[in-house]
Structures are given as structure tokens and as C-alpha cells.
């Protein structure tokens, strides 16, 4: 299921049910972007993207822990847990299909044991919920995915993973698409149209 957050849409109501909001998510994304901008080619490779990720986690923790969420780090995977203990949120970078309706995103980087366990658990809970609605209240692990487009805009979504291809998350039961944000000027226009397709062979390097 794909929902869009914004203008009190169904997606935004689902986000509120999770205890989250677009404003705080955008704030965390911009916080991470500002930190990333302080890095140059003279820093160690990957340092800037790591800084972006960890600052996003820090900002979300600063916003939601005072509201009763709990910050934990299973297997060194930063996670914030809702006060109800029914669901949690993990932050990760996504690929170019993050935040758009016309394609299915994947995580940019391979995920570790704690995420695989969480995804397997999500998949089991989704299957059980179809048989017995009462089981839907068990704990779920949601993911905040973000992609920083070459045009400068930040695309993101809060989604519930349910399958992996190798070490990458590739399947989602629910996707809540955030309005894209432009670090230079607030919310940006969405990528509404599917990019054109071309007939050529792709060879992995």
C-alpha cells in the first residue's frame, strides 16, 4: 500500500497514528544535510554520508525521546521505539526510487542481522494479521528512507519492510511518501512522472 503524506491526507493520518509527523522528519533530514555540507573531498571517503545519517538519527532522537520514545542500539543499529512498544523506527539511505510512486525502492547499503530479524518479524506479523486481526498490534519496525537527488531535493518515505534480496531491503508492505524537501527553500515539487524507458542492456561492473 502506498500513501502520500501532506495536506492532512490518508498518509499523514497514518503517520500520526505512528506518532510521527512530516515537520519533524523534514527537520531531521535538513539537520543531516547541513552536517553533510561541512564535509569536503579532503575528509575520509564516506565520512560525509555517515555524518548525514548519524545526525538524522540524533535529531529524531532529540525530538521524539522527550515525547516518550526510547532510543536503543541493538547490534549497534540505532532504533527509536514508540511509547506503546508496538513499533519502532530505523533510519537508512535509500536508492533513486525512494519517495516516488512509480517504482519500488531498496536500501542503498547492505543491512545487518538486526534489520534482517526485524524484516522477517514484520513479514510474519503481516501474514498473521491477515488471519487474526488481534495479532496486528505486535511490534513492527518501520524505516525512514531518504534519497538526496542530484538536483538538490531530498526525497523520503516512512515504510514497513517485509522482504530482502540478499542484504538489501527490497519489499514493503506499507509506504508513506513524504513531500520532497528542498534545503534551499522548503517543500519541493514531487517527481510525478515515471522516467522514460530505453531499450538497452545493463551490464553490472
TABEL-V41793 format. One record per pair of residues at least 4 apart in sequence whose C-alpha atoms are under 8 Angstrom apart, sorted by the first residue. I is the first residue (numbers start at 1). J is the second residue. Records with the same first field share a line. If there is no record, write none. Layout:
I->J  J
This chain:
1->173  174  175
2->101  174  175  176  177
3->10  11  174  175  176  177
4->9  10  11  12  176  177  178  179
5->9  10  11  12  13  15  22  176  177  178  179
6->11  12  22  178  179
7->12
8->12  13
9->13
10->14
11->15  176  177
12->16  21  22  176
13->17
14->18  176
15->19  20  21  22  176
16->20  21
18->82  87
19->82
20->24  25
21->25
22->26  178
23->27
24->28  60  63
25->29  60
26->30  181
27->31  59
28->32  55  56  57  59  60
29->33  56  146  154
30->34  183
31->35  52  55  56  59
32->36  51  52  53  54  55  56
33->37  52  183
34->38  52
35->39  48  51  52  55
36->48  49  51  52
37->48
38->48
39->43  47  48
40->48
41->45
43->47  48
46->50
47->51
48->52
49->53
50->54
51->55
52->56
53->57  91  92  93
54->58
55->59
56->60  91
57->61  78  91
58->62
59->63
60->64
61->65  71  80
62->66
63->67
64->68  69
65->69  70  71  80
68->82  83
69->80  81  82  83
70->80  81  82  83
71->78  79  80  81
72->78  79  80  81
73->77  78  79
74->78  79  114
75->113  114
77->90  114
78->90  91
79->88  89  90  91
80->88  89  90
81->85  86  87  88  89
82->86  87  88
85->139
86->137  138  139  140
87->138  139  140  141  142
88->139  140  141  142
89->141  142  143  144
90->141  142  143  144
91->143  144  145
92->107  108  143  144  145  146
93->107  108  109  145  146  147
94->98  105  106  107  108  109  145  146  147
95->105  106  107  108  146  147
96->105  147  149
97->102  103  104  105  106
98->104  105  106  145  146  147  155  156  157
99->105  146  147  155  156  157  177  178  180
100->155  177  190  191  192
101->192
102->193  194
104->170  171
105->170
106->168  169  170  171
107->145  168  169  170
108->168
109->168
110->167  168
111->115  116  167  168  169
112->116  167
113->117
114->118
115->119
116->120  164  167
117->121
118->122  140  141
119->123  141  161  162  163  164
120->124  162  163
121->125  140
122->126  140  141  160  161  162
123->127  161  162  163
124->128
125->129  135  136  138  140
126->130  136  173
127->131
128->132  133  135  136
129->133  134  135  136
132->136
140->160
141->160  161
142->158  159  160  161
143->157  158  159  160  161
144->156  157  158  159
145->156  157  158  159
146->154  155  156  157
147->154  155  156
148->152  153  154  155
149->153  154  155
152->182  183
153->180  181  182  183  188
154->180  181  182  183
155->178  179  180  181
156->177  178  179  180
157->175  176  177  178
158->175  176  177  178
159->172  173  174  175  176
160->172  173  174  175
161->169  170  171  172  173  174
162->169  171  172  173
163->169  170  171  172
164->168  169  170  171
165->169  170
179->187  188  189  190
180->187  188  189  190
181->185  186  187  188
182->186  187  188
